[in-house]
């Protein structure tokens, strides 16, 4: 799994002109699922997200987690995170999981994240054409790949 995490003051996702999910302070998570992903990837990533200390404390240091600040999650599926641009100018998405594999993993991810974080979770709609708006706070943007665990 590959995730782009953005600390936001607010974020929303709109589908066909209707807001599907929105949060105030929290984390916007763009989530890419690949063919090799398993339950182990879900467990590791959701635990990491729920405890990641990237919110400022009273001294302005990134020392608080989403739980500490009572923030929310907005999770948006994004298969393009697994684009390969090695050859030519048109990206290949061969590593991105097909819907029959990705959807159950995406749904499980949401369930486990809710359990770990105990915070509100809003979502887009898997496979939909979505418009994402955000006010990045910082800006703070972090990329996490469960296959590299850096």
Secondary structure, DSSP 8 states (H G I E B T S, - for coil): -EEEEEEEEEEEEEETTEEEEEESSEEEEEEE-BTT--HHHHHHHHHHHHH---EE-TTS-EEE-HHHHT-EEEEEE-GGGG-B-SSSSS-B-TTB--HHHHHHHHHHHHHHHHHHH-S-EEE--TTS-EEEEEEEEEEEEEEEETTT--
